[in-house]
Amino acid sequence: MIESFYHAFHGIWIGLKEERNVRIHFASAVAVIGLGLWLKVDFNAWAFLAVAIGFVLTTEFLNTSLEHLVDISANGEYHESARYAKDTAAAAVLCSSVMAMIIGAVVFVPKLLQVFHI
């Protein structure tokens, strides 16, 4: 079991080291956590934010792994079905990111309006 955790953490490390979008999503997660702490969001808001963050990171890692598998199977050649696989995996990340942005807006906009007395 320890070896399984090692491989999982190694995958996170590889993603952070090699993939720009993984770094962007991790940085966004840190920013969301910081904003949540600053605005003192309640337990339910934290639950929604945690699910949104987890879902975006999960889809990004799945997208990254699928891209690598498609690249291996395509042997450097163009295949339309390989492109479709990559594009639809990227669409999953887009969908989860848009939903996370909506959740973030629902949680943070009212709090920010209070802070800035708007």
N, C-alpha and C positions, 0 to 999 in steps of 0.2 A: 504494500500500500504506500509506503514512503516513496518508493520509486515512481509510482503514479503521480504523486504530488510534485516530485522533482521534475518530471516531464511537463506537467501542466505549468509550473512556474517558469520552466525553460521556454515554453511556448509564449508566455507573456513577455519574457525578456526578448525573445527573437522578434516578436511583434513590435515592441517598443524600439528596438534597435534598428530594424530593417524597414518598417512600414510607416510612412508619413501619416497616413490616416489614423492608424492606431494611436500614434502620439497626439494627434489633434483631439481624438475622442477622450483620451486619458486627461489631457489638459483641460478639456471642457468639463469633465467629471470633477476635477479638482476645483475649477472655478464655481461650479454649481454647489459643491459642498461648502466652499468658502462663503458664497452668497447666502446659503441656507443658514450657516452659523451666524453670520452677521445680522441677518433678518430674524433670527430666532424662530424659524418655522416650527409648527407643531408636529406631533408624532405622525398624524395622517399624511401631512405634506411630505415628511421624510420618507414614509413608505412609498408614496407615489414617485418621488424623486429617485429612490433606490431602485425601484423596478425599472424606471425609464433608463437610468444609467446602466444597469445590468443588461437590459435588452439591447441597447445600442452597442455596448462593448461585445456582447455575445454575437450579434449579427456581423459586426466588423471582423471578429476573429473567424467566424464561419466563412465570410466572404473571402478573407485572406487565404484560408486553407483551400477553399474551392479554386481560387485563382491559381495557386501553386499546383494543385492536382490537374487542372485543365492544361496548364503550361507543360507539365510532364507528359500528359497523354497526347498532346498535339505535336510533340517533337519539333517545335519551332516552326511548324507549318500553320498556315491560316486555315481554320475550319469555321464555317458559319455557325455550326452548333456550339463550338467552343466559345465564340463571341457571345452567343445568346445566353449560355450558361453564366458567363462572367457578368453580362449586363443585368441579368435577372437577379443574380446575387448582390450586385451593387444596388439594385432597386430595393432589395430587402433592407439594406443599410439606410437608404434614403427614407424609406417608410418609417423605420424605427426612429430615425433622427428627427423627422418631422413630428412624429407623435411625442417624442421627448421635448421638443421645443414647445409644443402646445401645453404639455403638462407643466413645463417650466413657466410659461406665461400665466397659466391659471394659478400657480403657486406664488410666483414672485411679483406679478404686476400689482395686485392689490396691496401687498406689503410695501412695494416701492412707492406707490402713490401715497401711502400713509407717511412714509419716511420723508418724502419731499413735499408733503402737504399740498398735494394736487387734487 
